[in-house]
Amino acid sequence: MAMSEYARRLREKVGNDLLFWPSVACLVRDGDRFLFVRHVEGRWTLPAGAMDPGERPAEAARRETREEASIDVEITGIVGVFGGGPDFRMTYPNGDEVAWVTTVFEARIVSGTPAPGDDETAEVRWATVDDALALGASPSTRHVLQSVLAGRPFDAP
């Protein structure tokens, strides 16, 4: 997995200890289908990733979508803000622990054709929510999709 220079410097200081990280994701729609990426370790997610220092959330969402899915998007709104629970925490194979608070943006494609765009992305595909859940969407993606379908964009009880 690619790691930013900022994250690399932090990890040198804290080792594998838990880092709480602001992140972004893009919900790109085509009718009742959404764009998903399969990361090389196997999990299906929305195009998503951590923000870099000084980066605005919408800029990070556009960057991550370009890097992972080879498309440029226009941000059309905020779907919701999610995180804090076990669905938004993981341990990478190298032992690094991370937890996210994720701002999910709705977006539309303005150029490009969806395809894997970096060494982190194995596959890109359109799928309905049911198809994505059957594919094995990551816990955070599953949480976001189920919350959005239930009309709860901010983890409201």
KOLFIVEX-126423 format. One record per atom (N, C-alpha, C): residue number from 0; atom name; y, z, x. Coordinates in nm, 4 decimals. Each point is the difference from the previous one (the first is absolute). Layout:
residues N
  num  atomo         v         w         u
  NUM     CA         Y         Z         X
...
***
This chain:
residues 157
  num  atomo         v         w         u
    0      N   -0.1175    0.0000    0.0838
    0     CA    0.1175    0.0000   -0.0838
    0      C    0.1246    0.0000    0.0888
    1      N    0.0976   -0.0778   -0.0387
    1     CA    0.1248   -0.0033    0.0731
    1      C    0.0758    0.1302   -0.0231
    2      N    0.0639    0.0470    0.1055
    2     CA    0.0775    0.1229   -0.0094
    2      C    0.1379   -0.0289    0.0577
    3      N    0.1045    0.0383   -0.0719
    3     CA    0.1355   -0.0221    0.0497
    3      C    0.0242    0.0852    0.1239
    4      N    0.0970   -0.0388    0.0770
    4     CA    0.0354    0.0772    0.1195
    4      C    0.0437    0.1412   -0.0395
    5      N    0.0701    0.0126   -0.1098
    5     CA    0.0421    0.1309   -0.0501
    5      C   -0.1212    0.0887   -0.0279
    6      N   -0.0991   -0.0542   -0.0726
    6     CA   -0.1200    0.0769   -0.0317
    6      C   -0.0771    0.0344    0.1270
    7      N   -0.0049   -0.0921    0.0931
    7     CA   -0.0699    0.0249    0.1265
    7      C    0.0632    0.1180    0.0745
    8      N    0.1345    0.0021    0.0052
    8     CA    0.0701    0.1110    0.0677
    8      C   -0.0239    0.1325   -0.0727
    9      N    0.0010   -0.0020   -0.1332
    9     CA   -0.0283    0.1215   -0.0764
    9      C   -0.1414    0.0501    0.0273
   10      N   -0.0951   -0.0913   -0.0019
   10     CA   -0.1390    0.0385    0.0221
   10      C   -0.0209    0.0586    0.1397
   11      N    0.0765   -0.0466    0.0983
   11     CA   -0.0082    0.0581    0.1340
   11      C    0.0391    0.1470   -0.0013
   12      N    0.0872    0.0375   -0.0922
   12     CA    0.0487    0.1375   -0.0092
   12      C   -0.0878    0.0875   -0.0891
   13      N   -0.0487   -0.0549   -0.1119
   13     CA   -0.0723    0.0834   -0.0977
   13      C   -0.1499   -0.0260   -0.0025
   14      N   -0.0462   -0.0962    0.0763
   14     CA   -0.1423   -0.0323   -0.0011
   14      C   -0.0419   -0.0526   -0.1358
   15      N   -0.1149    0.0482   -0.0487
   15     CA   -0.0535   -0.0472   -0.1276
   15      C    0.0507    0.0790   -0.1191
   16      N    0.0861    0.1007    0.0223
   16     CA    0.0486    0.0851   -0.1093
   16      C    0.0627   -0.0837   -0.1114
   17      N    0.0020    0.0595   -0.1183
   17     CA    0.0524   -0.0659   -0.1184
   17      C    0.1466   -0.0399    0.0175
   18      N    0.0288   -0.1266   -0.0286
   18     CA    0.1370   -0.0501   -0.0081
   18      C    0.0268   -0.0385   -0.1447
   19      N    0.1129    0.0444   -0.0512
   19     CA    0.0441   -0.0327   -0.1356
   19      C    0.0927   -0.1193    0.0127
   20      N   -0.0348   -0.1106   -0.0651
   20     CA    0.0631   -0.1273    0.0314
   20      C    0.0567   -0.0686   -0.1238
   21      N    0.1282   -0.0412    0.0033
   21     CA    0.0517   -0.0827   -0.1097
   21      C   -0.0597   -0.1403    0.0113
   22      N   -0.0419   -0.0539   -0.1138
   22     CA   -0.0600   -0.1326    0.0014
   22      C    0.0445   -0.0792   -0.1225
   23      N   -0.0373   -0.1270    0.0007
   23     CA    0.0385   -0.0920   -0.1068
   23      C   -0.1201   -0.0864   -0.0360
   24      N    0.0033   -0.0553   -0.1203
   24     CA   -0.1014   -0.0960   -0.0437
   24      C    0.0665   -0.0998   -0.0939
   25      N   -0.0593   -0.1185   -0.0105
   25     CA    0.0512   -0.1017   -0.0920
   25      C   -0.1050   -0.0331   -0.1050
   26      N    0.0436    0.0045   -0.1237
   26     CA   -0.0818   -0.0419   -0.1130
   26      C    0.0478   -0.1411   -0.0352
   27      N   -0.0766   -0.0993    0.0452
   27     CA    0.0341   -0.1409   -0.0217
   27      C   -0.0882   -0.0489   -0.1134
   28      N    0.0625   -0.0481   -0.1084
   28     CA   -0.0735   -0.0397   -0.1203
   28      C   -0.0062   -0.1516   -0.0153
   29      N   -0.1088   -0.0413   -0.0630
   29     CA   -0.0161   -0.1370   -0.0480
   29      C   -0.0687    0.0132   -0.1354
   30      N    0.0779    0.0125   -0.1067
   30     CA   -0.0562    0.0263   -0.1319
   30      C   -0.0643    0.1372   -0.0019
   31      N   -0.1304    0.0063   -0.0312
   31     CA   -0.0693    0.1287   -0.0033
   31      C   -0.0728    0.0294    0.1316
   32      N    0.0273   -0.0828    0.1018
   32     CA   -0.0625    0.0211    0.1313
   32      C    0.1044    0.0537    0.0987
   33      N   -0.0515    0.0710    0.0997
   33     CA    0.0842    0.0579    0.1041
   33      C   -0.0540   -0.0432    0.1355
   34      N    0.0872   -0.0009    0.0996
   34     CA   -0.0400   -0.0389    0.1354
   34      C   -0.0518    0.1222    0.0755
   35      N   -0.1200   -0.0133    0.0567
   35     CA   -0.0625    0.1066    0.0776
   35      C   -0.0359   -0.0508    0.1377
   36      N   -0.0012    0.0899    0.0966
   36     CA   -0.0450   -0.0313    0.1355
   36      C   -0.1163    0.0922    0.0341
   37      N   -0.0977   -0.0546    0.0723
   37     CA   -0.1109    0.0822    0.0488
   37      C    0.0207    0.0223    0.1482
   38      N    0.0157    0.1253    0.0369
   38     CA    0.0202    0.0342    0.1399
   38      C   -0.1318   -0.0116    0.0752
   39      N    0.0083   -0.0166    0.1304
   39     CA   -0.1192   -0.0246    0.0803
   39      C   -0.1032    0.1114   -0.0124
   40      N    0.0422    0.1225   -0.0314
   40     CA   -0.0976    0.1080   -0.0163
   40      C   -0.0626    0.0006   -0.1389
   41      N    0.0399   -0.0955   -0.0875
   41     CA   -0.0693   -0.0201   -0.1254
   41      C    0.0732    0.0376   -0.1269
   42      N    0.1069    0.0776    0.0061
   42     CA    0.0641    0.0453   -0.1232
   42      C    0.0953   -0.1073   -0.0543
   43      N    0.0014   -0.0123   -0.1318
   43     CA    0.0920   -0.0907   -0.0692
   43      C    0.1243    0.0793   -0.0393
   44      N    0.1166   -0.0573    0.0251
   44     CA    0.1257    0.0650   -0.0341
   44      C    0.1012   -0.1041   -0.0458
   45      N    0.1098    0.0488   -0.0521
   45     CA    0.1171   -0.0851   -0.0145
   45      C    0.0539   -0.0229    0.1409
   46      N    0.0756   -0.1083    0.0245
   46     CA    0.0648   -0.0118    0.1304
   46      C    0.0883    0.1232    0.0205
   47      N   -0.0207    0.0706    0.1102
   47     CA    0.0655    0.1301    0.0159
   47      C    0.0010    0.0427    0.1451
   48      N    0.0836    0.0997    0.0289
   48     CA    0.0006    0.0573    0.1340
   48      C    0.1110    0.1003    0.0185
   49      N    0.0014    0.0587    0.1173
   49     CA    0.0982    0.1022    0.0346
   49      C    0.1356   -0.0623    0.0315
   50      N    0.1025    0.0758   -0.0304
   50     CA    0.1357   -0.0409    0.0349
   50      C    0.0258    0.0333    0.1461
   51      N    0.0821   -0.0813    0.0641
   51     CA    0.0444    0.0262    0.1355
   51      C    0.1340    0.0734   -0.0040
   52      N    0.0317    0.0791    0.1037
   52     CA    0.1292    0.0692    0.0028
   52      C    0.1162   -0.0992   -0.0160
   53      N    0.0944    0.0354   -0.0863
   53     CA    0.1176   -0.0835   -0.0216
   53      C   -0.0219   -0.1151   -0.0961
   54      N   -0.1210   -0.0187   -0.0466
   54     CA   -0.0323   -0.1104   -0.0898
   54      C    0.0211    0.0439   -0.1445
   55      N    0.0625   -0.0843   -0.0787
   55     CA    0.0170    0.0279   -0.1423
   55      C   -0.1316   -0.0261   -0.0715
   56      N   -0.0288    0.0774   -0.1062
   56     CA   -0.1285   -0.0178   -0.0686
   56      C   -0.0277   -0.1436   -0.0450
   57      N    0.0962   -0.0674   -0.0613
   57     CA   -0.0243   -0.1366   -0.0462
   57      C   -0.0246   -0.0948    0.1173
   58      N    0.0687    0.0217    0.1118
   58     CA   -0.0256   -0.0812    0.1194
   58      C   -0.1426    0.0209    0.0493
   59      N   -0.0443    0.1261    0.0013
   59     CA   -0.1358    0.0310    0.0446
   59      C   -0.1031   -0.0654   -0.0917
   60      N    0.0256    0.0017   -0.1305
   60     CA   -0.0931   -0.0615   -0.0953
   60      C   -0.0100   -0.1503    0.0240
   61      N    0.1126   -0.0651    0.0216
   61     CA   -0.0022   -0.1443    0.0287
   61      C   -0.0725   -0.0274    0.1323
   62      N    0.0274    0.0816    0.1024
   62     CA   -0.0631   -0.0185    0.1316
   62      C   -0.1517    0.0161   -0.0102
   63      N   -0.0438    0.1083   -0.0646
   63     CA   -0.1439    0.0250   -0.0112
   63      C   -0.0705   -0.1116   -0.0764
   64      N    0.0619   -0.0495   -0.1065
   64     CA   -0.0607   -0.1070   -0.0788
   64      C   -0.0083   -0.1284    0.0815
   65      N    0.1034   -0.0272    0.0785
   65     CA   -0.0027   -0.1183    0.0874
   65      C   -0.1092    0.0146    0.1069
   66      N   -0.0068    0.1187    0.0629
   66     CA   -0.0985    0.0221    0.1057
   66      C   -0.1432   -0.0081   -0.0524
   67      N   -0.0263    0.0617   -0.1139
   67     CA   -0.1376    0.0104   -0.0494
   67      C   -0.0456   -0.1195   -0.0820
   68      N    0.0913   -0.0615   -0.0764
   68     CA   -0.0396   -0.1045   -0.0943
   68      C    0.0663   -0.1351    0.0240
   69      N    0.0792   -0.0127    0.1072
   69     CA    0.0614   -0.1280    0.0393
   69      C    0.0940   -0.0587   -0.1045
   70      N    0.0620    0.0859   -0.0800
   70     CA    0.0935   -0.0501   -0.1008
   70      C    0.1327    0.0742    0.0114
   71      N    0.1052   -0.0674   -0.0422
   71     CA    0.1305    0.0639   -0.0131
   71      C    0.0193    0.0320   -0.1473
   72      N    0.0485    0.1206   -0.0266
   72     CA    0.0190    0.0426   -0.1379
   72      C    0.1439    0.0428   -0.0239
   73      N    0.0358   -0.0082   -0.1272
   73     CA    0.1253    0.0559   -0.0482
   73      C   -0.0351    0.1265   -0.0767
   74      N    0.0663    0.1084    0.0347
   74     CA   -0.0212    0.1259   -0.0701
   74      C    0.0733   -0.0089   -0.1338
   75      N   -0.0720    0.0290   -0.1097
   75     CA    0.0608   -0.0104   -0.1329
   75      C    0.0156    0.1347   -0.0685
   76      N   -0.0531    0.1054    0.0602
   76     CA    0.0157    0.1325   -0.0590
   76      C   -0.0903    0.1015    0.0676
   77      N    0.0153    0.1238   -0.0427
   77     CA   -0.0866    0.1077    0.0478
   77      C   -0.0993    0.0328   -0.1106
   78      N   -0.1282   -0.0054    0.0352
   78     CA   -0.1066    0.0324   -0.0942
   78      C   -0.0124    0.1511   -0.0138
   79      N    0.0113    0.0706    0.1127
   79     CA   -0.0130    0.1449   -0.0023
   79      C   -0.0089    0.0577    0.1396
   80      N   -0.0068    0.1319    0.0048
   80     CA   -0.0127    0.0735    0.1257
   80      C   -0.1217    0.0905   -0.0143
   81      N   -0.0901   -0.0075    0.0974
   81     CA   -0.1286    0.0679   -0.0087
   81      C   -0.0313    0.0696    0.1316
   82      N   -0.0825    0.1044   -0.0075
   82     CA   -0.0477    0.0626    0.1228
   82      C   -0.0196    0.1483   -0.0124
   83      N   -0.0312    0.0592    0.1134
   83     CA   -0.0127    0.1439    0.0075
   83      C   -0.1382    0.0545   -0.0262
   84      N   -0.0833   -0.0699   -0.0734
   84     CA   -0.1328    0.0511   -0.0318
   84      C   -0.1053   -0.0581    0.0912
   85      N   -0.1248    0.0337   -0.0248
   85     CA   -0.1085   -0.0450    0.0866
   85      C   -0.0191   -0.1514    0.0013
   86      N    0.0423   -0.0696   -0.1054
   86     CA   -0.0121   -0.1458   -0.0012
   86      C    0.0906   -0.0665    0.1031
   87      N    0.0992    0.0739    0.0480
   87     CA    0.0980   -0.0548    0.0932
   87      C   -0.0126    0.0634    0.1381
   88      N   -0.1196    0.0416    0.0327
   88     CA   -0.0263    0.0610    0.1301
   88      C   -0.1293   -0.0589    0.0552
   89      N   -0.0017   -0.0264    0.1296
   89     CA   -0.1235   -0.0509    0.0600
   89      C   -0.0057    0.0341    0.1478
   90      N   -0.1185   -0.0115    0.0540
   90     CA   -0.0219    0.0141    0.1427
   90      C   -0.0531   -0.1333    0.0504
   91      N    0.0689   -0.0569    0.0968
   91     CA   -0.0421   -0.1269    0.0583
   91      C   -0.1225    0.0215    0.0882
   92      N   -0.0736   -0.1057    0.0310
   92     CA   -0.1192    0.0142    0.0838
   92      C    0.0266    0.0685    0.1351
   93      N    0.1226   -0.0124    0.0522
   93     CA    0.0317    0.0640    0.1282
   93      C    0.0365    0.1482   -0.0156
   94      N   -0.0031    0.0513   -0.1237
   94     CA    0.0299    0.1408   -0.0257
   94      C    0.1424    0.0281   -0.0426
   95      N    0.0888   -0.0993    0.0047
   95     CA    0.1385    0.0206   -0.0433
   95      C    0.0041    0.0301   -0.1491
   96      N    0.0678    0.1100   -0.0372
   96     CA    0.0172    0.0347   -0.1410
   96      C    0.1388   -0.0417   -0.0456
   97      N    0.0065   -0.0529   -0.1222
   97     CA    0.1277   -0.0436   -0.0551
   97      C    0.0009    0.0241   -0.1502
   98      N    0.1193    0.0299   -0.0516
   98     CA    0.0232    0.0117   -0.1442
   98      C    0.1274   -0.0776   -0.0311
   99      N    0.0002   -0.0681   -0.1147
   99     CA    0.1125   -0.0862   -0.0339
   99      C    0.0686    0.0432   -0.1280
  100      N    0.1292   -0.0305   -0.0064
  100     CA    0.0747   -0.0100   -0.1245
  100      C    0.0405   -0.1469   -0.0049
  101      N   -0.0465   -0.0688   -0.1042
  101     CA    0.0129   -0.1451   -0.0053
  101      C    0.0915   -0.0438   -0.1128
  102      N    0.1007   -0.0779    0.0351
  102     CA    0.0833   -0.0674   -0.0987
  102      C   -0.0631   -0.1358   -0.0254
  103      N   -0.0365   -0.0253   -0.1250
  103     CA   -0.0638   -0.1261   -0.0368
  103      C    0.1048   -0.0885   -0.0665
  104      N    0.0178   -0.1174    0.0573
  104     CA    0.0973   -0.0969   -0.0498
  104      C   -0.0722   -0.1116   -0.0748
  105      N    0.0615   -0.0494   -0.1061
  105     CA   -0.0470   -0.1230   -0.0625
  105      C    0.0679   -0.1142    0.0749
  106      N   -0.0754   -0.1084    0.0201
  106     CA    0.0545   -0.1105    0.0780
  106      C   -0.0570   -0.1319   -0.0502
  107      N    0.0701   -0.1057    0.0326
  107     CA   -0.0482   -0.1342   -0.0316
  107      C    0.0048   -0.0838    0.1271
  108      N   -0.0932   -0.0927    0.0110
  108     CA   -0.0074   -0.0866    0.1179
  108      C    0.1147   -0.1000   -0.0034
  109      N    0.0696   -0.0130    0.1128
  109     CA    0.1050   -0.1015    0.0117
  109      C   -0.0403   -0.1110    0.0958
  110      N   -0.0936    0.0273    0.0918
  110     CA   -0.0530   -0.1053    0.0868
  110      C   -0.1312    0.0454    0.0629
  111      N   -0.0792   -0.1008    0.0374
  111     CA   -0.1273    0.0259    0.0650
  111      C   -0.1161   -0.0017   -0.0976
  112      N   -0.1187   -0.0046    0.0566
  112     CA   -0.1245    0.0041   -0.0749
  112      C   -0.0780    0.1221    0.0466
  113      N   -0.0435    0.0860   -0.0921
  113     CA   -0.0706    0.1209    0.0427
  113      C   -0.1207   -0.0306    0.0893
  114      N   -0.0015    0.0641    0.1167
  114     CA   -0.1082   -0.0136    0.0973
  114      C    0.0109    0.1174    0.0971
  115      N   -0.1105    0.0392    0.0654
  115     CA    0.0102    0.1073    0.0991
  115      C    0.1051   -0.0360    0.1053
  116      N    0.0859    0.0975    0.0305
  116     CA    0.1107   -0.0294    0.0890
  116      C   -0.0005    0.0758    0.1311
  117      N   -0.0921    0.0929    0.0183
  117     CA   -0.0030    0.0763    0.1241
  117      C   -0.1421    0.0473    0.0280
  118      N   -0.0162    0.0711    0.1114
  118     CA   -0.1346    0.0446    0.0375
  118      C   -0.0484    0.1184   -0.0830
  119      N    0.0840    0.0523   -0.0895
  119     CA   -0.0392    0.1093   -0.0892
  119      C   -0.0605   -0.0512   -0.1301
  120      N    0.0276   -0.1255   -0.0345
  120     CA   -0.0364   -0.0544   -0.1305
  120      C   -0.1171   -0.0966    0.0119
  121      N   -0.1084    0.0291   -0.0703
  121     CA   -0.1189   -0.0847    0.0034
  121      C   -0.0002   -0.1041   -0.1118
  122      N    0.0630    0.0339   -0.1143
  122     CA   -0.0064   -0.0876   -0.1171
  122      C    0.1170    0.0296   -0.0926
  123      N    0.0439   -0.1015   -0.0722
  123     CA    0.1051    0.0131   -0.1009
  123      C   -0.0519   -0.0671   -0.1259
  124      N    0.0223    0.0650   -0.1153
  124     CA   -0.0448   -0.0627   -0.1240
  124      C    0.0781    0.0525   -0.1196
  125      N    0.0008   -0.0822   -0.1053
  125     CA    0.0540    0.0401   -0.1289
  125      C   -0.1131    0.0633   -0.0790
  126      N    0.0312    0.1079   -0.0718
  126     CA   -0.1019    0.0659   -0.0821
  126      C    0.0679    0.0746   -0.1134
  127      N   -0.0730    0.0137   -0.1095
  127     CA    0.0478    0.0871   -0.1079
  127      C   -0.0184    0.1448    0.0456
  128      N    0.0558    0.0921   -0.0735
  128     CA   -0.0171    0.1414    0.0328
  128      C   -0.1480    0.0369   -0.0038
  129      N   -0.0718   -0.0419   -0.1041
  129     CA   -0.1427    0.0320   -0.0098
  129      C   -0.0773   -0.0566    0.1182
  130      N    0.0317   -0.1250    0.0383
  130     CA   -0.0674   -0.0610    0.1149
  130      C    0.0289    0.0786    0.1278
  131      N    0.1246    0.0404    0.0172
  131     CA    0.0381    0.0747    0.1210
  131      C   -0.0726    0.1337    0.0066
  132      N   -0.0111    0.0666   -0.1124
  132     CA   -0.0717    0.1279   -0.0020
  132      C   -0.1473   -0.0213    0.0327
  133      N   -0.0585   -0.1095   -0.0494
  133     CA   -0.1403   -0.0302    0.0281
  133      C   -0.0211   -0.0399    0.1463
  134      N    0.1013   -0.0605    0.0615
  134     CA   -0.0099   -0.0402    0.1402
  134      C   -0.0034    0.1193    0.0948
  135      N    0.0496    0.1129   -0.0462
  135     CA    0.0077    0.1167    0.0877
  135      C    0.1403    0.0220    0.0525
  136      N    0.0971   -0.0015   -0.0894
  136     CA    0.1385    0.0262    0.0394
  136      C    0.0080    0.1383    0.0650
  137      N    0.0887    0.0128    0.0960
  137     CA    0.0186    0.1285    0.0672
  137      C    0.0418    0.1057   -0.1027
  138      N   -0.0207    0.1280    0.0308
  138     CA    0.0398    0.1046   -0.0952
  138      C    0.1483   -0.0077   -0.0376
  139      N    0.0877   -0.0277    0.0956
  139     CA    0.1429   -0.0062   -0.0330
  139      C    0.0305   -0.1195   -0.0893
  140      N   -0.0628   -0.1145    0.0260
  140     CA    0.0212   -0.1182   -0.0840
  140      C   -0.0549    0.0245   -0.1398
  141      N   -0.1169    0.0594   -0.0086
  141     CA   -0.0601    0.0347   -0.1298
  141      C    0.0954    0.0910   -0.0778
  142      N    0.0556    0.1011    0.0665
  142     CA    0.0923    0.0943   -0.0628
  142      C    0.1237   -0.0731   -0.0532
  143      N    0.0584   -0.0861    0.0831
  143     CA    0.1197   -0.0740   -0.0418
  143      C   -0.0311   -0.0875   -0.1208
  144      N   -0.1073   -0.0761    0.0066
  144     CA   -0.0344   -0.0902   -0.1111
  144      C   -0.0242    0.0764   -0.1289
  145      N   -0.0749    0.1076    0.0065
  145     CA   -0.0286    0.0779   -0.1204
  145      C    0.1262    0.0671   -0.0539
  146      N    0.0877    0.0463    0.0878
  146     CA    0.1247    0.0626   -0.0443
  146      C    0.0918   -0.1012   -0.0665
  147      N    0.0115   -0.1177    0.0588
  147     CA    0.0858   -0.1041   -0.0565
  147      C   -0.0538   -0.0428   -0.1359
  148      N   -0.1315   -0.0196   -0.0116
  148     CA   -0.0585   -0.0399   -0.1286
  148      C    0.0205    0.1068   -0.1064
  149      N    0.0036    0.1261    0.0421
  149     CA    0.0198    0.1103   -0.0950
  149      C    0.1478    0.0262   -0.0269
  150      N    0.0880   -0.0784    0.0643
  150     CA    0.1439    0.0181   -0.0211
  150      C    0.0569    0.1237    0.0683
  151      N   -0.0624    0.0437    0.1099
  151     CA    0.0474    0.1174    0.0743
  151      C    0.0412   -0.0414    0.1406
  152      N    0.1190   -0.0545    0.0186
  152     CA    0.0386   -0.0517    0.1305
  152      C    0.0377    0.1056    0.1031
  153      N    0.0101    0.1257   -0.0371
  153     CA    0.0451    0.1000    0.0971
  153      C   -0.0933    0.1195    0.0077
  154      N   -0.1302   -0.0217   -0.0174
  154     CA   -0.0997    0.1064    0.0086
  154      C    0.0285    0.1136   -0.0976
  155      N    0.0577   -0.0323   -0.1140
  155     CA    0.0266    0.1024   -0.0998
  155      C   -0.1319    0.0497   -0.0578
  156      N   -0.0089    0.1283   -0.0295
  156     CA   -0.1254    0.0535   -0.0571
  156      C   -0.0270   -0.0559   -0.1385
***
